[in-house]
């Protein structure tokens, strides 16, 4: 485990999955959600700092890390952001929290967005890192998006095509993703990369990640269409990488102001993987936004 001894590793059962997590620190609860193709280990550099001010809860999303990968369905609902958000609501309740704050990166940010819409009474503040909302992305797709986000269209292919291709060399695929999406010269901890590869190399994990993206291109859009006139009500912090695709493609704050009532944020000097490429800047931003105690 890449977290210090004060972090406890546990598995909590939600109504849909067994969720692996580490938690530690003291203060108000702060849930941290990772993205693709990683696990809770993405927070390993910032967790020791944030744990001085918060009780940090760092889970693996269903199908990722060491959490279980439940069977999917024809409509991909088990990997919808709604289902993933429900896991987190139940995990936090099991830890004794009816209300809490949450920060998510990449796919975890999409779960955060859905959680804030589905459970506004439970989310005090939220942060999303390096995304534009899913529905907005699909509604503004062009050649630049299809090139930069090619995996959005590759991973959703049916009949096990992406699973078979990725499964031929999952370590290469994962490390290539880290390289392509990070800023030039970015360095990832060897132990962290080894953990990502270990977890992602399991066939059920590759399939679950594909189902996550298949849900994003289907059932998630159904949910997003139904909520297209509903804005996130809690205060929202938006962070993104200055050297990444999101910054090159979107007026990020303008986009999020269309989807949330109270928005603030800024670009950080890094690529896509903010918590690993710019840990000090992420810590400063989260402490300032969520409030150091």
C-alpha positions in Angstrom: 0.0 0.0 0.0 1.3 3.4 -1.0 -0.3 5.2 1.9 1.2 5.8 5.4 0.2 3.7 8.4 -2.4 6.1 9.5 -4.5 5.2 6.5 -6.6 2.1 7.0 -7.5 -0.3 4.1 -11.0 -1.7 4.2 -13.6 -3.2 1.9 -17.2 -2.0 2.3 -20.2 -3.6 0.5 -22.6 -1.3 -1.3 -25.9 -2.6 -2.8 -24.1 -3.2 -6.1 -20.4 -3.8 -5.4 -17.6 -4.5 -3.0 -15.7 -1.2 -2.7 -12.0 -1.2 -1.7 -10.8 2.0 -0.1 -8.3 3.6 2.2 -9.2 6.2 4.7 -7.4 8.3 7.3 -6.8 11.7 8.8 -9.1 13.8 10.9 -11.6 16.6 10.3 -14.6 16.9 8.0 -15.1 14.1 5.5 -13.6 14.5 2.0 -14.2 11.8 -0.6 -11.6 11.5 -3.4 -12.5 9.7 -6.6 -10.0 8.6 -9.2 -10.3 8.2 -13.0 -9.3 5.9 -15.9 -7.2 3.8 -16.0 -6.1 4.2 -12.4 -7.2 3.6 -8.8 -7.2 5.4 -5.5 -3.4 5.3 -5.6 -3.6 8.5 -7.8 -4.0 10.4 -4.5 -0.8 9.0 -2.9 1.1 12.3 -3.0 -1.6 14.6 -1.8 -3.3 12.4 0.8 -0.7 12.9 3.6 -1.1 16.7 3.3 -4.9 16.7 3.1 -5.2 14.2 6.0 -4.0 16.9 8.4 -7.3 18.8 7.7 -9.8 16.2 6.6 -10.9 12.6 7.1 -10.0 11.4 3.6 -11.8 8.5 2.0 -10.1 7.3 -1.2 -12.0 4.4 -2.8 -11.6 2.4 -6.0 -14.7 2.9 -8.2 -16.5 -0.3 -9.1 -14.6 -2.3 -11.7 -11.3 -0.4 -10.9 -8.5 -1.1 -8.5 -9.4 -3.8 -6.0 -13.1 -3.1 -6.0 -15.3 -5.8 -7.5 -16.5 -5.7 -11.1 -20.2 -6.6 -11.0 -21.8 -8.2 -14.1 -23.1 -5.7 -16.6 -26.4 -5.6 -18.5 -27.4 -4.8 -22.1 -28.1 -1.1 -21.1 -24.8 -0.9 -19.2 -26.6 0.5 -16.2 -24.3 -1.2 -13.6 -21.5 1.0 -14.9 -23.5 4.2 -15.2 -22.3 7.2 -13.2 -25.6 6.9 -11.3 -24.8 3.4 -10.1 -21.2 4.4 -9.3 -22.4 7.5 -7.4 -24.8 5.3 -5.4 -21.9 3.2 -4.3 -20.2 6.2 -2.9 -23.3 7.5 -1.1 -23.6 4.1 0.6 -19.9 3.9 1.4 -20.0 7.3 3.1 -23.1 6.3 5.0 -21.4 3.2 6.2 -18.6 5.4 7.5 -21.1 7.6 9.3 -21.5 10.5 6.9 -24.8 11.8 5.6 -23.2 14.9 4.2 -19.7 15.3 2.8 -17.5 17.0 0.2 -16.1 15.3 -2.8 -13.3 15.8 -5.4 -13.1 13.7 -8.5 -10.6 13.3 -11.3 -11.5 12.2 -14.9 -14.1 9.4 -14.6 -14.3 10.1 -10.9 -15.2 13.7 -11.8 -18.1 12.4 -13.9 -19.3 10.4 -10.9 -18.9 13.5 -8.8 -21.1 15.5 -11.3 -23.8 12.8 -11.3 -23.7 12.5 -7.5 -24.2 16.3 -7.1 -27.3 16.1 -9.3 -28.8 12.9 -7.8 -28.0 13.7 -4.2 -27.8 17.5 -3.8 -28.8 17.3 -0.1 -25.7 15.2 0.7 -22.9 17.1 -1.2 -21.6 20.2 0.6 -18.9 21.2 -1.9 -17.5 19.5 -5.0 -14.5 19.6 -7.2 -14.1 18.2 -10.7 -10.7 17.9 -12.3 -9.9 18.0 -16.0 -13.3 17.3 -17.6 -16.1 18.9 -19.5 -19.5 17.4 -18.8 -20.2 14.2 -20.7 -23.3 15.4 -22.6 -21.5 18.6 -23.6 -18.5 16.7 -24.9 -20.7 14.4 -27.1 -22.8 17.3 -28.3 -19.6 19.2 -29.4 -17.7 16.3 -31.0 -15.5 17.1 -34.0 -12.4 15.7 -35.6 -10.2 17.3 -32.9 -12.3 15.7 -30.2 -12.4 12.3 -31.9 -8.6 12.4 -32.3 -7.8 13.5 -28.7 -10.5 11.4 -27.1 -10.2 8.4 -29.5 -10.5 6.0 -26.6 -14.1 7.3 -26.0 -15.0 5.7 -29.3 -12.7 2.7 -29.1 -13.7 1.5 -25.7 -17.4 1.5 -26.5 -17.1 -0.9 -29.4 -19.1 -4.1 -28.9 -18.4 -7.9 -29.1 -15.3 -7.7 -26.8 -13.2 -5.9 -29.4 -11.4 -3.4 -27.1 -11.1 -6.0 -24.4 -9.3 -8.4 -26.6 -7.0 -5.8 -28.1 -6.1 -4.2 -24.7 -5.8 -7.6 -23.1 -3.0 -8.5 -25.6 -0.7 -6.0 -23.7 -2.5 -4.1 -20.9 0.7 -2.8 -19.4 1.7 -1.1 -22.7 -1.8 0.3 -23.2 -2.0 1.8 -19.7 1.5 3.3 -19.7 0.9 4.7 -23.1 -2.2 6.4 -21.8 -0.2 8.0 -18.9 2.4 9.2 -21.4 0.0 10.6 -23.9 -2.2 12.5 -21.5 0.5 14.0 -19.2 2.7 17.0 -19.8 6.1 16.4 -21.5 8.6 15.2 -18.9 6.0 14.2 -16.3 7.2 11.4 -14.0 4.9 8.9 -12.3 6.0 6.9 -9.2 7.1 3.4 -10.3 5.1 1.8 -7.4 2.0 3.7 -8.5 2.3 2.6 -12.1 2.9 -1.0 -11.0 -0.3 -0.9 -9.0 -2.3 0.5 -11.9 -0.9 -2.2 -14.2 -1.6 -4.9 -11.7 -5.2 -4.0 -11.3 -5.9 -3.1 -14.9 -4.4 -6.3 -16.3 -7.2 -8.5 -15.0 -9.7 -9.3 -17.8 -12.7 -8.4 -15.6 -11.1 -5.0 -15.0 -10.5 -4.3 -18.7 -14.1 -5.3 -19.4 -15.5 -3.1 -16.5 -13.6 -0.1 -17.8 -15.0 -0.6 -21.2 -18.5 -0.9 -19.7 -17.8 2.4 -17.9 -17.3 4.1 -21.3 -20.1 2.2 -22.9 -22.4 3.5 -20.2 -21.0 7.0 -20.8 -22.1 6.9 -24.4 -25.6 5.4 -23.7 -27.4 5.3 -20.3 -25.4 8.2 -18.9 -26.6 10.4 -21.7 -30.2 9.3 -21.0 -29.7 10.5 -17.4 -28.0 13.7 -18.6 -30.7 14.5 -21.1 -33.3 14.2 -18.3 -31.3 16.7 -16.2 -30.2 19.0 -18.9 -32.0 22.0 -17.2 -30.7 21.1 -13.7 -27.6 22.7 -12.4 -25.2 21.6 -9.7 -26.4 23.6 -6.6 -23.4 23.2 -4.3 -20.2 25.3 -4.7 -18.1 23.8 -7.5 -14.4 24.0 -8.0 -13.1 23.2 -11.5 -9.4 22.5 -12.0 -7.7 21.4 -15.2 -4.3 21.0 -16.8 -3.0 23.9 -18.7 -1.0 21.6 -21.0 -3.9 19.2 -21.6 -6.6 18.5 -24.1 -9.4 20.0 -22.0 -7.6 23.4 -21.8 -6.9 23.4 -25.6 -10.5 22.5 -26.5 -12.9 24.3 -24.1 -13.5 27.5 -22.3 -13.7 25.4 -19.2 -15.2 27.9 -16.7 -17.7 29.1 -19.3 -18.8 25.5 -19.9 -19.2 24.6 -16.3 -21.1 27.9 -15.6 -23.7 26.5 -17.9 -24.0 23.4 -15.6 -23.5 24.7 -12.1 -24.8 27.7 -10.0 -21.6 28.6 -8.2 -18.4 27.9 -10.1 -14.8 28.9 -9.6 -11.5 27.4 -10.9 -8.3 27.6 -12.8 -5.8 25.8 -14.9 -2.7 24.3 -13.2 0.7 23.9 -14.9 0.5 20.2 -15.8 -1.2 17.8 -18.1 -4.2 15.6 -17.4 -3.1 13.8 -14.2 -3.3 16.8 -11.8 -2.9 14.9 -8.5 0.3 13.3 -9.7 1.8 16.0 -12.0 1.0 19.0 -9.8 0.3 17.6 -6.2 1.3 20.8 -4.4 -0.9 23.0 -6.5 -3.8 20.6 -6.1 -3.3 20.5 -2.4 -3.3 24.3 -2.2 -6.5 24.5 -4.3 -8.4 21.9 -2.3 -7.4 23.3 1.0 -8.4 26.8 0.0 -11.7 25.6 -1.5 -12.8 23.0 1.1 -11.3 24.9 4.0 -8.4 23.8 6.1 -9.3 22.9 9.7 
